[in-house]
Amino acid sequence: QVQLAESGGGTVQAGGSLTLSCVLSGRTFARHAMAWFRQGPGKEREFVAMIRWSGGNTYYADSVKGRFTISRDNAKNTVDLQMNTLKPEDTAVYYCAVASYPVVTYDDSTRYEYWGRGTQVTVSS
């Protein structure tokens, strides 16, 4: 079994910052990419950021580029999402996900096999 557990969500005022963390545990398998997605109220799940486990290449949604930073710690099996200059439209449940094979269409949620349960981020205006 593979488990992902997100933490770090909460309520913050617009312009503030939060850091989300995702811990990967369970059976050992080849990890090619880990990503963050989010789902706002009444919206579909959308891509936020992705990092390749080997090499560390990163990709971001246009809406968060320059404000969010994704990073990984190989030794700790964690992926973090540093979120700065938060806006009310960033309010959502944030999910981390992992793909065990190379991902080309990194913003396609169906490419990721394992998901966490999510952590709520609320940005007040």
Salt bridges, closest charged atoms under 4 A:
GLU46 OE2 - ARG38 NE 2.61
ASP62 OD1 - LYS65 NZ 3.13
ASP90 OD1 - ARG38 NH1 2.89
ASP90 OD2 - ARG67 NH1 2.77
ASP108 OD2 - ARG111 NE 3.58
